[in-house]
Amino acid sequence: MREVILSVGIDIGTSTTQLVFSKITIENTASGASIPQIRIVGKEIIYKSDIHFTPLTSQIEINGWKVREIVEQEYKKARVEPSQIRTGAVIITGETARKENAAHVLETLSGLAGEFVVATAGPDLEAIIAGKGAGAERISREKGSTVANLDIGGGTTNIAVFKEGQVVDTVSLDIGGRLIKFKANSSEVGYIAPKISKIATELGLQLQEGTKIPYGNIEKITDRMTEILEEAMGIKEPTPLLTTMFIGKNMKTAVPIEYITFSGGVADAIYESERDNLFKYGDIGIVLGNSIKKSKLMSNFKILRPEETIRATVVGAGSHTVEISGSTITYAENVLPLKNIPILKMSSQEEALLENVFAGKIKEKIRWFGIDDSMQQVALAIKGVKNPSFQKVQEIAKSIVQGMSDVIELYPLIVIVENDMAKVLGQTLQKQLSYKKDVVCIDSVEVDNGDYIDIGKPLANGRVVPVAIKTLIFNA
């Protein structure tokens, strides 16, 4: 069996909105006598849209209909009919995810074509998506090293740290190229973000909407923004302003970082020289890029150019694979099918921690998926243990129940295991939950952070379930 499907990724960011169309080739790679194993065997980006400024009706509201017009226009230019799309992703990222009507915009676009993954990406998840789309994850795996990707967009900087292909930390800051915007063909400030006003105040600068700002003062502000990034990366002593600029948690990793990559709109200003028209986009993005270019970030780490810069997030959206689970599984049939469930993948090192510590790590990472203090349904993914003892299964189950407690209160418990132990683990989870909560535990499926999973109704007399992994597509 060989099939080619068409996928679309749509990214609505603080600064830009863009699309990517991809062809995904799937094939049954198992032998004739085996349970089918249908996997991605080829992927090709066939169309990259123009890069559009994200249309806003105000500083707090996205113009949903204008966004839809952009998407429809790009479908026509790509000569793609909505009915041709088999899968895809619509992601709202950056400051745009905090706009008041973001959920409404997603609803409007999700009906445009196919079975979309529809998600407002929180800052941690966005950092992972951008880091993978930029290629930082692949670089860390291939070099056996630690790589940090700094995705610097219009409203936020999202940092993801990858060690040997695994996410070990994420952090986000209110540092971006469109946090000061100017009126057309003018140095008059049209918008300044509240946190940037705090930087200006610290520098003793009077800066407010409607006033003109000399270039020297703009550079002082972008230099200070860059110093805050240096503080976040641990190469400069932290100042109180660093805590102010963090969105949520601080950087925690103690792993030495060897390489860094930059993605997002500001990245092009870091890797390319732009001297003639520093304000051609009506913001401070190019000046911020120039400040970073002369900073200690460039000398304290080995700098690599990523596969994608401004398109890192959108290239990270829209791949699709289908697999068949293992045949030793546990599931509550009444909750199937499940669609578009985001994956939380724990590392092997985390799984090896003591029971309570592992539970704490799960609980901490669950916060990646929180949006506006609400919890969405999440599937926990672990490697598991080959031929585990009875005691080990009990310990793993107890850690999962404790760590996933916030999710279990609202949704069925979904656990994805690589090793063949889902039946015994699932039955143990059911028992520890006193058979009062629905449990779906499947194995022989490999997933990663940033993936979404669909679990279909049972096949083969209930022995297996079909699994669709809507994963991220990158330029390999």
N, C-alpha and C positions, 0 to 999 in steps of 0.2 A: 504494500500500500504506500503510495506517495501522493501527497496533496500539497498544493500551494494556496495559502490563504493571505488575504490582504488585511493589513493592520494600520491604524492611525494613532498617533500621539498628539495631544493638544496640550500646550502649556500656557496658562494665563498668569503671567508674572506681574510684579510691581511695575516694571518698565515696558515689557514686551509681551506680545502674544504671537505664537508661532505653531506650525503644524509639521509633522513628518509622516509620510506614508511609507510603509515597508511591506515587502513580500517575505513571508515566512514559509519555508518548506518543511513539512513534517513527514515522517516516514516510520513504518514499523521496522524496528531494528532487531527484533527477536527472531529466533529460528522458528520454523514452521510448527514444531511441537510445543512451543512455549506460549505462555500468556503474552499477548501483545504488549510490546514496549514502544509506544509511539513518542518520538522525540523530535526536537528541532534539529535538522541536519543542514539547514542553510538559511541565511537572512541577508536581505539586501534592501537598503534604503533607496527607494525609487523616486522620491520627491521631497524636497525641502522647501517649505513656503518662504515667502518674503517675511522679514521681521517687522511686525507692526507694533506701534506704540499701543499699549493697553488703553482702550477708551474708558474714561471716567466721566461721570456726570458731576462729581464733586470729589473732594479729597477722601471721602469715606464711602463712596458708592461707585461700583463698576457699572458701566453702561452695557447691560446684558444683551440688548438687541444689536448694538454695534459689534459686540464680540461675535454674535451669531452671524452677522453680515460678513465679517472677516472670514469666518470658518467656511461659510457657503461659497464665498468668492474663491477661496483656495481649493475647495473641492472641484470647482469648475475648471480652474487653471490646471489642476492635476489630471483632469478628465476622469475623475472617479465619481461614481454614483454611490450615494449612501447605502444602497442595497448591496453593494459589493463588499462592504466592510464586514469582516467576521469578528473582529475583536479590536480593542484599542483602549486608550486611557485619556481621560480629561483630568488634568491636575491644576489646581489653583495654588500658587506658591507665593512666598515672600509676604510683603505687607498686604498684597492683594487678598491673601487668605484671611486677613483680619477685617476686610471691608464688610460693611453691614449686610450686603445682599449677596455674598459669595455663594451661599447655598442655593439661592434662586438661580444664579447664573449656571451653576452645575446642573440643576434640574432642566433648564432650558436646553443645554447642549447634549445632555445624556440621551435625549430622544432623537438626536440627529441621525445616528446610525448604530446598528449592531449592539452587541453585549458589551457596553463600556465598563471598564474599571472607572469609577467616579470617586474621587477622593480630594478633600481639601488637605493638602500635605502640611502637617505640623512642621515646625522648624527642624526637628531632629530627623524626621523621615525625609524631608527635602534635602538635608545635607547628605544623607545616604544616597538618594536618587541621583543628585548632581555628581557626587564623587564617583559613582559607578559609571554614569554617562560620560564623565570626563576621562575615564580609564584609570583612575587612581587605584581602584581595587585590583584591577588586573596587574598594574605595575608592581604593587606591593606583593602580590602572589608570585609573579615571575622573578622578581629580584630577591624574594625572601626577606623583605625589609618593611619598615614602617613609613607610610606615606600619608601626608595630610593634604586634603584638597580644600582650598578656600574658594567657595563659590560666592563671588561678590556681585550682587545684582543691584537693582535700583533702590531697594529698601532695606535689605538685610545681607549680612555675610554669614553663610552657613559653613561650618567647618566639620569635616568628617575625617577621622583618623583610622586608617586601615593597617593592620599588622598581618602580613602573610595572607592577605585576602579576606581577613575577618575585620568587621567593624569593632573597634575597641573604645571609641569615644566620639561624641558629637557635641557641638556647641554652636549657638547662634547669637549674633550681636546686631544691634541696630546701627550698622555701618553700611552705607550704600551710596550709589552714584546719583540718585534722584531725591535725596533727603533735603537738598536745596535745589529749587527750580527757579529759573529766571523768566521774566516776561519776554515775549518775542523780540529778538534783536536788541536786547537791552541787558545791562548789568543790574537791573532792578529786580529785587527778590520778589518772586510770585508766591513762593511757598518755602517754609522752613520747618522741618520736623521738630517736635518738642525736645527730643534728646539732643539734637544738634544745637539747639538754642542753649542748652546747658554747657556744651563745649565752648560756644562763643562767649558765654558769661565767664567761664573759667579763664579764658584768654583775655578777658577785659574788653571784648568787642561788643559794640552796640549793633545788633543785627535783628531786623524785623521786616515783615512783609511790607513792600512799598518803598524800601530804602535801597539805595545803590551801594554796592560793596566793591571796594577796590580789589584788584587781583591779589595783591599781597596778603590781604585778610582772608581771601578764599584759600590761598595756599597754607596759611597758618592753621586754618580749620582742618583741611585735608591732611596736613602733616600730623596734627593731633589725633585725627581718626586713625591714621596709620600707626602711631605710637600705641594706641589702644589695641590694635591687632597684634603688635609686638608683645604687649603685655599678656594678651590671651594665649599667645604661642610660647610663653615662658622665657622670652629672651630679654625682657625688660621688667623691672620691678613693678608689681601691680599698684595702681592708684585707685582711690575711691571711685573715680569715674568709670573704671572698668566694670565694676559691679552694676553700675547704673545702665551700662550699655548692653549687658547680657540680657538675652530673652530667656528667662528661666534659669537653668543651672549653669554653673561655671565649668570650665575645662577641668577634668579630673585625672586624665591619663598621666601615668608616670613613665610611660614607654618613650624612650628617646626617639625623636622623629628625625629621619635622615633626609627624606625628600619632601618637597612640597610642589603642588600644582595649583594653578589658578584657573577657575572657570567663571561663568557669568559674564554679563555685559562689560564690566570694568576690566576683565582679564585681557581683552584685546588692547586696551590702553597700556597694559603692563608689558605685553609681549611685542607690541608694535610702537613705533615712534609717531607721535602726533604733535606737531608744534604750530601748525598754521592756524587751525581753528579749534581752540580748546573748548569752546562753548557751542559747538554745532548742534548738540542735542538739547541745549537749553538747560543743562544741569552741571553738576560738578564731577561727573564720572571720569572724564579724561584727566582732570587735575588730580583726582584721587589716585588714578592709575599711575600718574607720574610721581606722586608722593611715595607710593609703594615701591616703584622702580628704584628709588634712591635709598630705600630703607634697609635696615639690618635683616629683614626677612630674606632679602636677595643674597646676602653674604653669609648668614648663619646656617643656611640649609642648601642642599643641592636642588637647583630649580629645574624642573622638567616641564616641557610644553605638553599639555594634554591633547587627547584626540579631538575633543570638542571644548569650546569655550562658551560662547553665548548660547549654543544649542545643547549644552550638556544635559539639562533637565528634560527637554523635549525628546532628545534621542534616547533618554532613559524610559520612555513611555511606549508601550504598545506591542510587545511580543507575546506569543501565545504558544504553549505546548500542551499536549494531552498525554497523560500517563495512566497506567492501570496500577492500583495499589497492590500491596502484597495480599496474600490470601489468608493471613492470620490477623484479623482485624476485629475491632469492636465498634459498634455504631448503634445509635438510636434512629431507627428508620424513619420515625415520624418527623425528624428535623431535616431530612434530606429532600431535595437538593439544597446545598448551601452555595451562595454565589458571592464573589468579590470580597473574600475575607482576607485582610492583610496579615502577613506573616511576621511573627517575632521569632528570629532564629537565635538560639543561645549557642555560645562557642563551646568547644570541647573542654577548654580550661574552666569555664564557668560550671559545666556539668560535674566536674571533678571536685568542686568545693563541698564543704560540709553541708548537711541538709538545710539548716536554717539560713546559712549564707547564700546558698543557691536560690532558696526561696526569695531572699531579699533582692538578689540580682534580677530575678524575674519581675518582681514588683516594681523595681526601679525602671527597668526598660519598658514596661507597660506604659509608662508615662509618655513614651515617644508618640503614642497613638491618641493621646488626649487632645481634644480640640475644644477650646472654650469651657474647660472644666468638665466636659462630658466624656464618657468612655465609649469607644466603639468596639464592636466584636473583633476579636483577634484570635488567630490560631498560633499556638506555641509549637515551635519546631525544635527538636533535639536530635542528636545523633543516636543516643541510646547505647545499650550495652549488648554485646553478643553473648548468648547463653548466661543471662544474669541469674544470680541466686535469688531465692525468695526474699531474703532480707534486703537486697539491693533494689528489687522492684518496689518493695514497701517504702524505702527511703525516697526513691525518685517520685513516686506517686504523692507522698506527703509534701515534698517540696513544691510540686506542681499545684496541688490544692491550695497551699498557703500563698504561693506567689501569684496565682491567677484568681485570688478571692474576689477582687473588684470586678473582674469580668464574669465570673461564675454567678455572681448575684443577679446579672442581667441577661446572660446569654448561655447557650450550651457550651460545654467545655470541649474545645477542639485541640487535639494534639497530633502532630505529624512527627513520625519517627523514621530515621533512615534504616536502622537495624531492625531485624525481624523479631519484634517483641510487643507489637501493638495489642495482641489479643490479651496477654496476661497483664500488661500495663493498664489497658482499658478496663478490664474486669476489676482490677485493684482500685482504680480511680472510682468506679461505680460504687464499690463497697465502702470506700472511705467517705464518699458523699452520701452514704446511707440510701443509695438508689433513688435519691430525690431530685437529682439533676441529670439532664441528658448529656451523654458523653459520646464523642466521635473520636476514635483513636485509630489511625491508619499508619502503615509502615511501607518501606521500600519506595519512598518518595523523597527526592532531594529538592529542597527549596532554600531560599535565602532571604535575608532582610531586603525589603523593597518589593518582594513578590506579592502577588495576590493569588488566592486559590479558590477554585470551584470544586465542589465534591458532589458528584451526581448520585442518582439512585443505584442501588446495588445491581450487579450483573452476575452471571455464572452461578445461578441459584443462590445468590446472596453471599458468595465467597469473596468477591472483589467489588470495588467501586471505581468508576472512572474519575480521573482527577485532571482538571485543567489548571495549569499553572500559567498565570498571566505575569510573565516575568519582564525584566527590563532588557531592551535591546540596545547594544552598543556597537560601535565600529570595532571589530576584532582585528 
